[in-house]
Amino acid sequence: RSRSAGPPGAVAVPRPLGADHHEEEPMLVAQRKNPDYHGFSADPEADVLNMRAVFLAGISVAIVLGSVFVHYLPDYGLRQWARREAEIQVRERERRGLPLLTSNYYDPKRLPLPPPE
């Protein structure tokens, strides 16, 4: 058995930061000085100014980059491609003088039909 140095039953507990009166967390000092502390600066005016600048820049970047991302998303469901293809087909049929729509989807001359018995 190994024993640690010190009196029996003594456990070394680490002291929390700020337990000494001489060492205090900088954030607590800033919060005492400025109750509306946002974490940017110890000076209250600079803190509010920096918070507003970061908030404005963050929201602006999110809106601009989000909009650009959504604008450049690929063609979902190939809707734009289908429209362009349909316009090409319409122009081709008009150029040939054919009707835009026919009652037969396939050319009946090319279909192998059973004998008329």
N, C-alpha and C positions, 0 to 999 in steps of 0.2 A: 504493500500500500504506500502510495505517495501522499504526502500532506503539503499543503501550501504554507508558506511562511506567514506567521501572524497568530493571533489568538484563535483557539478552536471556535468554530461557528461563525467567524467573521467573514463577511462577503464584501468584496470590493464592488461598490456600485458607482458607475460613472456619473459624474455631476452634469446636470443639464446645462446647456449654454444659457448664460444669463443668470445663473444661480449666484454668482458673485455680484456684489454691488458695483465693483469696478469694471466688470466686463458685461456690457449690455449689447443686445443685438442692434445693429444699425437701423433695422426696419422699425423696431419699437421706438427708438429715438425719433425717427422721422414721423411716426404716427402720433407721438406726443406733440411734436411741433405742428403737424398738419393732420387733423383727424380725417380729412378726405384724401389721404395718401393713396396714390395709384401705382407707386413703385417705379417711377421714372426719374425723379429727382427729389432731393431733400428740400429744395426751395418750392414753396407751395404754388407760386405763379408758373414757374418753369414746369412743375409736375403736371398741372392742368393743361398747359400749352402742349407739352409733349404727348399727353394722353389723347388730346383732341387730334393732334397731327397723326398719331399712329392709327387712331380709329378711322379718320377720314381716308388715310392712305390705304388701310386694310379693306375698308368697304369699297373704295373706288377700284382697287385692284381686283377684288372679288367680282364686282359687277362687270368690269371691262373684260377680264380674262374669261369669266363665265359666259358672257355674251359671244365672245370670239369662239370659244369652244363649241357652243351650241350652234353657231352659224356654220362652222366648218365640219359638223358631224357628217358622216357619210349618208347617202340617200337611203333612208330607211324604207324598206319594202319596194325599192326600185321604182318609186312613183314617178320621179322626174325622168328616168330612162324610159318608162312605159309611155309617158306623154310624148317625148321626143320621137320614139319609134312610131307611135300612132300618127304624128304629124308627117313623118317621112312617108308612111304608107298612103296617107290621104293625098299628098302631093304627087306620088307616083301614079295612083289611080286616076287622078284628075288629068295628069299628063297623057295617059294612055286613053282617056275618054271612057273609062269603065265606071260603073256606079260605085259609090263609096261602100255600100253594103250589098251583099247578095244573099239570097235565101239559102244557098248551099255553102256550107263551110269548106267542104272539099269539092274538087272538080269531079262531077259525076262521071265524066268520060274516063277518068283514071281509076275509078273504084271497081274492083272485081265483084260483080253482083251475081247471085245465084240465077239459074235459068228460070224463066217465068212460068213454071209448072205449078 
